[in-house]
Amino acid sequence: MADRFDPLGELTNNLRPDITLRTQPPSPAAKASYASRVYVPRKNVGGNFCEHSPVYPALEIPTLLPDKFPPILKKLCERISRYYYDPVEWLPSVDAANGSERRQRSERREAIVLLLTAIVRRIELTSMRCGTPTRLGFRPISMKALATLAGISLQRASRALRDLRRGGIVSCYQKRFLNDEGHYRAYYAIRKVDRAIFGLFDIRSREVDAAMKYAARKLKEKASKWSEQTCRHISVRDVLKVNVMLRGTSAGSKYCDRPWTHNKQSGCDPP
């Protein structure tokens, strides 16, 4: 009777003598390295270790609202969290941004709620742009500052912004300029929220019109005060401060960005 073919034996016979099989017990050095490792107990609450709980999501930003915050924006911030529990009902275009028929993952919905709330908190209501109007011009907010306000990482905020842009809720545009060295530099990207977001969360257009008219009147009063001030009241330090924030020309400043490069994946300004 012919011997049966033994693939394992054929394999072991053809191995080089300096190769050690994994079936052999570990060496004393390996045992010592295993024993020196400290086990850190972790609680898995959501299928992974990202500290996300689908049942108890973190949908609120810990920072308090300013005293003179527009009531209509406060109402919008309170209703944005509805998207997490029923995305198809409130923002179906954002839910379908990934191109899949399945519902958006809970981690992504949580990031979208936090980032959109952070953007709404920094909206200039007259133009629906994310930033602060100053006497030296409109100052947009960087993506890094928005991610810090939302309490999420920059990469997670970029992915959430990509879905918001694909869903038509937020639009981004960026201005560039040519410096003295012949290289293109860019300002912070300006993010603008579509006014339709108020109607999507059941806020009447009559309330939106009244709030925008009030905000435009207040902004016009500020602009008239700024125009009355002469150039001697604007110090050189104020001008340099705004230039550093917008252009990012200071290498050691915490407000500046890296040189602008187009990011096709996230579609936003670089961190």
Buried (B, 14 or more C-beta within 10 A) or exposed (E): EEEEEEEEEEEEEEEEEEEEEEEEEEEEEEEEEEEEEEEEEEEEBBEEEEEBEBEEBBBEBEEEEEEEEBEBBEBBBEBBBBBBEEBEEBBEBBBBBBEEEEEBBBBBBBBBBBBBBBBBBBBBBBBBBBBEBEBBEBBBBBBBBBBBBBBBEBEBBBBBBBBBBBBBBBBBEBEEEEEEEEEEBBBBBBBBBBEEBBEBBEBEEEEBEEBBEBBEEBBEEEEEEBEEEEEEEBEEEEEEBBEBBBBBEBEEEEBBBEEBEEEEEBBBBBB
